[in-house]
Amino acid sequence: MLSAISLKIYELRKYLVLSLLVSSFAIPIAESLVIHRDRNRNEMYGEAFWIYGFDIYTMTDKELMNELEKLPDGWDFENNTVVLPEYINVSYEYPVFGLVFFAIATWLYPGVQGFQGLWLNFILVLVFNLNLVLIAILLGDKARKQKWAQMLIAGYFIYGLFMSAAGGKLEPIVECLFLMALVLRKEGQMGKSMAALGLSVQTKIYSAVAFPLFFIEAPLTSIWFFVSLLLTVIPFALGADFNSLLSHFLNQSSYSSYVVNGLYPGLFFNTPVTGSAETYLWPPALIPLIIYLTFMLYTIDLYLPKKKDFLASSWKERIFLLKPLYIYLIPGVLFLFRWVMPWYLFWFALMVLLYENDEQASGYMKHITIVGFLYTFGVFCNYPYFVSGPLPEFINEFIFGYQTMIALALILVLMSISYVIWRWDCERREAQQQIIRDAEARGELII
């Protein structure tokens, strides 16, 4: 894997330099426009880990800040940029490997506020660019020849840059470990692949959807997945508390009084009245689900095994035949949860790399796009509710409110220019290769 990464970095050196330049411009621009609340919060918990250990899992943001303010060394965390809003009063919920990452990063660059936040974003930018290299390794020639692969690269470039340079979030780490697992799987090193997947799950657990696919390919090597989970099991035995994470996945209102998922059909029966415990019936909340189910009925046939082949197969072969269908159903999980932020929509995009059929991969990328469209459409369908609380709260994360969108559009322009340059160069190289192939077919000597 390391050799493949080294060779691919050399091959993509021009593009990576361009990406790093765009990222370097994006970091200070985003720092002046967006409140990096998740990053600042992780920064605080990372610093506090060296003082309180895993006991920080039992503290809410405010409780931890109050404890830090009592220390003689002095701490300069700003309450309005670190502590979560009032409607999310939870203890630390990220899995252990995510905490360890921020703990090590803040240990390497100690201190509070100042340049430490920029340092964290820069590390994440480096990881994001490594992810681009890993995606290129996994795609191979498809990056130049298949439109779905180019769609994936373009989408991940925008998403990854926002998550790292403009957000300081953990997603690049999750996806780096997941992509490493895929590369190791491709090389036949399933034990190491399982361990890498386990670490990915312990950063943020959404990559766990890939575990069943890894398991059916090599059941015995799954022991390394569970061995890696000791990183979480041991702290849990020492008193770490993951109740906040559980409340998130169990859709409990104790995690947040707000529903921020425009796809969530539960708003049909129980749309909350902002500021009270009352709810009301809102039929338009079902529109995104109805459109989605219609879309699935028209497209799912491509992912179903042929009846004749399915009946003639053994039970183990049937499981493998259902693999494309399993992957295709994964984005539908986003309909189940009350709390789904916009960037969650790209969480499952990298699962497309597990498809061997290009037509199925292309359909999956369209599926992700449809879910993203329906998320936005769902906000409009539930507009009276969202405008009463969730949307204004979301806009509060932008320092200049709606005007921030202008600057974010500038970052999008920079990313678009980078993508256009990459696409033009790919097409130029492919045209050159075609000229060479045509000449060889004519029997000409190529020097």
C-alpha positions as CSV (number, residue, x, y, z in Angstrom):
1,M,0.0,0.0,0.0
2,L,2.8,2.4,0.9
3,S,4.5,1.8,-2.5
4,A,1.2,2.4,-4.3
5,I,0.7,5.6,-2.4
6,S,4.2,6.9,-3.1
7,L,3.9,6.1,-6.9
8,K,0.4,7.7,-7.1
9,I,1.6,10.9,-5.2
10,Y,4.4,11.2,-7.8
11,E,2.0,10.7,-10.7
12,L,-0.5,13.2,-9.3
13,R,2.0,15.7,-8.0
14,K,0.8,18.6,-10.1
15,Y,-2.8,18.1,-9.1
16,L,-1.9,17.7,-5.4
17,V,0.1,20.9,-5.4
18,L,-2.9,22.7,-7.0
19,S,-5.2,21.2,-4.4
20,L,-2.9,22.2,-1.5
21,L,-2.8,25.8,-2.8
22,V,-6.6,26.0,-3.0
23,S,-6.8,24.4,0.5
24,S,-4.2,26.9,1.9
25,F,-6.3,29.8,0.6
26,A,-9.5,28.2,1.9
27,I,-8.3,27.7,5.5
28,P,-7.9,31.4,6.5
29,I,-11.0,32.4,4.4
30,A,-13.2,29.9,6.2
31,E,-11.7,30.8,9.6
32,S,-12.9,34.3,9.1
33,L,-16.4,33.3,7.9
34,V,-17.5,30.2,9.7
35,I,-17.6,29.3,13.4
36,H,-15.7,26.0,13.6
37,R,-17.7,24.9,16.6
38,D,-17.1,21.1,16.1
39,R,-13.3,21.7,15.7
40,N,-13.1,24.1,18.6
41,R,-15.1,21.7,20.8
42,N,-12.8,18.8,19.8
43,E,-9.8,21.0,20.4
44,M,-11.0,21.7,23.9
45,Y,-11.7,18.0,24.6
46,G,-8.3,17.1,23.1
47,E,-6.5,19.4,25.5
48,A,-8.7,18.2,28.4
49,F,-7.9,14.5,27.7
50,W,-4.4,15.0,29.0
51,I,-5.9,16.3,32.3
52,Y,-9.0,14.2,32.9
53,G,-8.4,11.2,30.7
54,F,-11.6,9.3,29.6
55,D,-13.6,11.0,32.3
56,I,-14.4,13.8,29.7
57,Y,-17.0,11.4,28.2
58,T,-19.1,12.1,31.3
59,M,-19.0,15.9,30.9
60,T,-21.1,18.2,28.8
61,D,-19.3,21.1,27.1
62,K,-20.3,23.6,29.8
63,E,-19.3,21.3,32.6
64,L,-15.8,20.8,31.0
65,M,-15.4,24.5,30.3
66,N,-16.2,25.3,33.9
67,E,-13.6,22.7,35.1
68,L,-11.0,24.1,32.8
69,E,-11.6,27.7,34.0
70,K,-10.7,26.6,37.6
71,L,-7.2,25.5,36.5
72,P,-4.4,27.8,37.5
73,D,-2.8,27.9,34.0
74,G,-5.7,29.7,32.6
75,W,-7.7,28.8,29.5
76,D,-9.1,31.1,26.9
77,F,-11.9,29.2,25.2
78,E,-14.7,31.4,24.0
79,N,-18.1,30.1,25.1
80,N,-19.9,31.2,22.0
81,T,-17.6,29.4,19.6
82,V,-16.9,26.2,21.6
83,V,-19.9,25.2,23.6
84,L,-22.8,23.6,21.6
85,P,-26.1,25.6,21.4
86,E,-28.7,25.3,24.1
87,Y,-30.8,22.8,22.1
88,I,-27.9,20.3,22.1
89,N,-26.7,19.8,25.7
90,V,-24.9,16.5,25.4
91,S,-21.7,15.0,26.8
92,Y,-18.8,14.1,24.4
93,E,-20.2,11.6,21.8
94,Y,-17.4,11.0,19.3
95,P,-15.8,7.5,19.4
96,V,-12.3,7.0,21.0
97,F,-10.1,7.2,17.9
98,G,-11.5,10.6,17.0
99,L,-10.7,11.8,20.5
100,V,-7.2,10.3,20.3
101,F,-6.5,12.2,17.0
102,F,-7.4,15.6,18.5
103,A,-5.5,14.8,21.7
104,I,-2.3,14.0,19.8
105,A,-2.8,17.0,17.5
106,T,-3.2,19.4,20.4
107,W,-0.2,17.8,22.2
108,L,2.0,18.4,19.1
109,Y,0.8,22.0,19.0
110,P,-0.2,23.0,22.5
111,G,-2.0,26.1,23.4
112,V,-5.6,27.4,23.1
113,Q,-7.1,29.4,20.3
114,G,-4.5,31.4,18.2
115,F,-3.0,29.2,15.5
116,Q,-3.9,25.9,17.0
117,G,-7.2,25.8,15.1
118,L,-5.4,26.6,11.8
119,W,-2.9,23.8,12.6
120,L,-5.8,21.3,13.1
121,N,-7.4,22.3,9.8
122,F,-4.0,22.0,8.0
123,I,-3.5,18.4,9.3
124,L,-7.0,17.6,8.1
125,V,-6.2,19.2,4.7
126,L,-3.2,16.9,4.4
127,V,-5.4,13.9,5.2
128,F,-8.0,15.0,2.7
129,N,-5.3,15.2,-0.1
130,L,-4.1,11.7,0.9
131,N,-7.7,10.6,0.5
132,L,-7.7,11.9,-3.1
133,V,-4.6,9.8,-3.7
134,L,-6.3,6.7,-2.2
135,I,-9.4,7.2,-4.4
136,A,-7.1,7.5,-7.4
137,I,-5.5,4.2,-6.6
138,L,-8.8,2.5,-6.2
139,L,-10.3,4.0,-9.4
140,G,-7.2,3.4,-11.6
141,D,-8.0,4.1,-15.3
142,K,-11.6,4.7,-14.5
143,A,-10.8,8.1,-13.2
144,R,-10.1,9.2,-16.8
145,K,-12.6,7.0,-18.6
146,Q,-15.8,6.7,-16.5
147,K,-18.1,9.7,-15.9
148,W,-19.3,8.2,-12.5
149,A,-15.7,8.1,-11.3
150,Q,-15.1,11.7,-12.3
151,M,-18.4,12.6,-10.6
152,L,-17.1,10.9,-7.4
153,I,-13.8,12.8,-7.6
154,A,-15.5,16.2,-8.2
155,G,-18.0,15.5,-5.4
156,Y,-15.3,14.3,-2.9
157,F,-13.0,17.3,-3.7
158,I,-15.8,19.8,-2.8
159,Y,-17.0,17.8,0.2
160,G,-13.5,16.9,1.5
161,L,-12.2,20.5,1.2
162,F,-15.2,21.8,3.1
163,M,-14.8,19.2,5.8
164,S,-11.1,19.8,6.3
165,A,-10.1,23.4,5.3
166,A,-13.6,25.0,5.9
167,G,-14.9,22.8,8.8
168,G,-12.2,21.1,10.8
169,K,-14.3,18.0,11.1
170,L,-13.4,14.3,11.6
171,E,-14.8,13.0,8.3
172,P,-11.4,13.1,6.4
173,I,-9.9,10.8,9.1
174,V,-12.8,8.4,8.9
175,E,-12.6,8.2,5.2
176,C,-8.8,7.9,5.1
177,L,-9.0,4.8,7.3
178,F,-11.9,3.4,5.2
179,L,-10.0,4.0,2.0
180,M,-6.9,2.4,3.4
181,A,-9.1,-0.6,4.3
182,L,-10.3,-0.7,0.7
183,V,-6.8,-0.5,-0.7
184,L,-5.6,-3.3,1.6
185,R,-8.6,-5.4,0.7
186,K,-7.7,-4.9,-3.0
187,E,-4.2,-6.1,-2.2
188,G,-5.6,-9.2,-0.4
189,Q,-4.5,-8.2,3.0
190,M,-7.9,-8.7,4.7
191,G,-6.6,-8.8,8.3
192,K,-5.0,-5.4,8.0
193,S,-8.1,-4.2,6.1
194,M,-10.4,-5.3,8.9
195,A,-8.2,-3.5,11.5
196,A,-8.2,-0.3,9.4
197,L,-12.0,-0.5,9.1
198,G,-12.3,-1.0,12.8
199,L,-10.3,2.2,13.5
200,S,-12.5,4.1,11.0
201,V,-15.6,3.0,12.8
202,Q,-14.1,4.2,16.1
203,T,-13.6,7.7,14.6
204,K,-17.2,8.0,13.4
205,I,-19.3,4.9,13.1
206,Y,-21.0,5.4,9.7
207,S,-18.3,3.4,7.9
208,A,-19.6,0.3,9.8
209,V,-22.0,-0.2,6.9
210,A,-19.1,-1.7,5.0
211,F,-18.4,-4.4,7.7
212,P,-21.0,-7.0,6.5
213,L,-19.4,-6.9,3.0
214,F,-15.9,-7.4,4.4
215,F,-17.2,-10.1,6.7
216,I,-18.8,-12.2,3.9
217,E,-15.6,-12.0,1.9
218,A,-13.3,-13.1,4.8
219,P,-15.2,-14.1,7.9
220,L,-12.2,-15.3,9.9
221,T,-10.2,-12.1,9.5
222,S,-13.1,-10.2,11.2
223,I,-11.2,-11.0,14.4
224,W,-8.9,-8.1,13.6
225,F,-11.9,-5.8,13.4
226,F,-13.0,-6.7,16.9
227,V,-9.4,-6.6,18.2
228,S,-9.2,-3.0,17.0
229,L,-12.4,-2.3,18.9
230,L,-10.5,-2.8,22.2
231,L,-9.5,0.9,21.7
232,T,-13.1,1.7,22.6
233,V,-13.9,-1.3,24.9
234,I,-11.1,-0.6,27.3
235,P,-12.0,3.1,27.9
236,F,-15.6,2.0,28.2
237,A,-14.6,-0.3,31.0
238,L,-12.7,2.5,32.6
239,G,-15.8,4.7,32.8
240,A,-16.2,6.3,29.4
241,D,-19.9,7.1,28.7
242,F,-21.4,6.9,25.2
243,N,-25.0,7.7,26.1
244,S,-25.0,10.8,23.8
245,L,-24.0,8.7,20.8
246,L,-26.7,6.2,21.6
247,S,-29.3,8.9,22.0
248,H,-28.4,10.2,18.6
249,F,-28.9,6.8,16.9
250,L,-32.1,6.1,18.9
251,N,-33.6,9.3,17.7
252,Q,-34.2,10.5,21.3
253,S,-35.2,14.2,21.8
254,S,-32.7,14.3,24.6
255,Y,-29.9,14.6,22.0
256,S,-31.6,17.6,20.4
257,S,-35.0,19.2,20.6
258,Y,-34.7,20.1,16.9
259,V,-35.2,17.9,13.9
260,V,-32.7,19.0,11.2
261,N,-33.3,16.3,8.6
262,G,-35.4,17.4,5.7
263,L,-35.8,13.7,4.8
264,Y,-37.2,12.6,8.2
265,P,-40.8,11.2,7.7
266,G,-41.4,11.4,11.4
267,L,-42.3,15.1,10.9
268,F,-45.6,13.8,9.4
269,F,-46.9,12.8,12.8
270,N,-44.8,14.9,15.1
271,T,-43.5,18.2,13.8
272,P,-42.3,20.0,16.9
273,V,-43.6,23.4,17.9
274,T,-40.4,25.4,18.5
275,G,-40.0,26.4,22.1
276,S,-42.6,24.0,23.5
277,A,-43.3,20.3,23.9
278,E,-46.2,20.3,21.5
279,T,-46.3,18.7,18.1
280,Y,-48.6,18.8,15.1
281,L,-49.5,16.8,12.0
282,W,-47.8,17.9,8.8
283,P,-48.6,15.7,5.7
284,P,-46.1,17.4,3.3
285,A,-43.3,15.8,5.3
286,L,-44.0,12.6,3.5
287,I,-43.4,14.0,0.0
288,P,-39.6,13.4,0.0
289,L,-40.2,9.7,1.0
290,I,-42.9,9.2,-1.6
291,I,-40.6,10.6,-4.3
292,Y,-37.7,8.5,-3.1
293,L,-39.7,5.2,-3.0
294,T,-40.9,5.9,-6.6
295,F,-37.3,6.5,-7.7
296,M,-36.2,3.3,-6.0
297,L,-39.0,1.3,-7.7
298,Y,-37.8,2.5,-11.2
299,T,-34.1,1.9,-10.5
300,I,-33.7,-1.0,-8.2
301,D,-34.0,-3.7,-10.9
302,L,-30.4,-3.1,-12.0
303,Y,-29.2,-4.2,-8.5
304,L,-31.4,-7.3,-8.2
305,P,-29.9,-10.7,-9.1
306,K,-31.5,-12.6,-12.0
307,K,-34.1,-15.0,-10.6
308,K,-32.6,-18.0,-12.5
309,D,-29.1,-17.3,-11.3
310,F,-30.3,-16.7,-7.7
311,L,-32.3,-20.0,-7.5
312,A,-29.4,-22.0,-9.0
313,S,-26.9,-20.6,-6.5
314,S,-25.8,-21.9,-3.1
315,W,-26.7,-19.9,0.0
316,K,-23.2,-18.4,0.1
317,E,-23.4,-17.4,-3.6
318,R,-26.8,-15.9,-3.0
319,I,-25.3,-13.6,-0.4
320,F,-22.7,-12.4,-2.8
321,L,-25.4,-11.8,-5.5
322,L,-27.2,-9.6,-3.1
323,K,-24.1,-7.4,-2.4
324,P,-25.0,-4.7,-5.1
325,L,-28.6,-4.4,-3.6
326,Y,-27.2,-4.0,-0.1
327,I,-24.9,-1.2,-1.1
328,Y,-27.7,0.5,-3.1
329,L,-30.1,0.5,-0.1
330,I,-27.6,2.2,2.2
331,P,-28.3,5.9,1.4
332,G,-32.0,5.2,2.5
333,V,-30.7,5.0,6.1
334,L,-30.6,8.8,6.1
335,F,-34.4,8.9,6.2
336,L,-34.4,7.2,9.6
337,F,-32.7,9.9,11.7
338,R,-33.9,13.2,13.2
339,W,-30.4,14.6,13.1
340,V,-28.8,14.6,9.7
341,M,-26.6,17.6,8.7
342,P,-26.1,18.5,5.0
343,W,-22.6,17.0,4.8
344,Y,-23.9,13.6,6.0
345,L,-25.3,13.1,2.5
346,F,-21.8,12.3,1.2
347,W,-21.0,9.9,4.0
348,F,-21.9,6.9,1.9
349,A,-20.7,8.1,-1.5
350,L,-17.4,6.2,-1.1
351,M,-19.3,2.9,-0.9
352,V,-19.5,3.2,-4.7
353,L,-15.9,1.9,-4.8
354,L,-17.2,-1.5,-3.8
355,Y,-19.1,-1.9,-7.1
356,E,-17.4,-3.9,-9.8
357,N,-20.1,-3.0,-12.4
358,D,-19.7,0.5,-13.9
359,E,-23.4,0.7,-14.7
360,Q,-24.3,0.0,-11.1
361,A,-21.7,2.4,-9.9
362,S,-23.1,5.1,-12.1
363,G,-26.6,4.5,-10.8
364,Y,-25.4,4.7,-7.2
365,M,-23.9,8.1,-7.8
366,K,-27.2,9.3,-9.2
367,H,-28.9,7.8,-6.1
368,I,-26.7,9.9,-3.8
369,T,-27.5,13.0,-5.9
370,I,-31.2,12.3,-5.7
371,V,-31.0,11.9,-1.9
372,G,-29.2,15.2,-1.7
373,F,-31.8,16.9,-3.8
374,L,-34.6,15.4,-1.6
375,Y,-32.9,16.6,1.5
376,T,-33.0,20.2,0.2
377,F,-36.5,19.7,-1.1
378,G,-37.6,18.3,2.3
379,V,-36.5,21.5,4.0
380,F,-38.9,23.4,1.6
381,C,-41.7,20.9,2.2
382,N,-41.3,21.5,6.0
383,Y,-40.4,25.2,5.6
384,P,-42.7,26.5,8.4
385,Y,-40.9,24.4,10.9
386,F,-37.4,24.8,9.7
387,V,-37.7,28.6,9.4
388,S,-39.0,28.8,13.0
389,G,-35.8,27.4,14.5
390,P,-33.4,25.0,12.8
391,L,-32.5,27.3,9.8
392,P,-31.8,30.4,11.8
393,E,-29.7,28.4,14.2
394,F,-27.7,26.9,11.3
395,I,-27.1,30.4,9.8
396,N,-25.8,31.5,13.2
397,E,-22.8,29.3,12.5
398,F,-21.8,31.8,9.8
399,I,-20.1,34.9,11.2
400,F,-21.7,37.2,8.7
401,G,-25.0,35.4,8.3
402,Y,-26.4,35.0,4.8
403,Q,-23.6,37.2,3.4
404,T,-21.2,34.5,4.2
405,M,-22.6,32.5,1.3
406,I,-20.9,35.0,-1.1
407,A,-17.5,34.1,0.3
408,L,-18.3,30.4,0.4
409,A,-19.3,30.7,-3.3
410,L,-15.8,32.1,-3.9
411,I,-14.3,28.9,-2.4
412,L,-16.6,26.9,-4.7
413,V,-15.3,28.9,-7.7
414,L,-11.7,28.1,-6.8
415,M,-12.6,24.4,-6.4
416,S,-14.5,24.5,-9.8
417,I,-11.5,26.0,-11.5
418,S,-9.2,23.3,-10.0
419,Y,-11.6,20.6,-11.2
420,V,-11.8,22.1,-14.7
421,I,-8.0,22.1,-15.0
422,W,-7.8,18.5,-13.8
423,R,-10.6,17.4,-16.2
424,W,-8.9,19.2,-19.2
425,D,-5.6,17.6,-18.5
426,C,-7.2,14.1,-18.2
427,E,-9.0,14.6,-21.5
428,R,-5.7,15.8,-23.1
429,R,-3.8,12.8,-21.8
430,E,-6.5,10.4,-22.9
431,A,-6.5,12.0,-26.4
432,Q,-2.8,11.5,-26.6
433,Q,-3.1,7.9,-25.5
434,Q,-5.8,7.3,-28.2
435,I,-3.5,8.7,-30.9
436,I,-0.8,6.3,-29.8
437,R,-3.2,3.3,-29.7
438,D,-4.5,4.2,-33.2
439,A,-0.9,4.5,-34.5
440,E,0.0,1.1,-33.0
441,A,-3.1,-0.4,-34.6
442,R,-1.9,0.8,-38.0
443,G,1.4,-0.9,-37.3
444,E,3.4,2.3,-36.9
445,L,6.5,2.4,-34.7
446,I,6.0,4.6,-31.6
447,I,9.1,6.2,-30.2
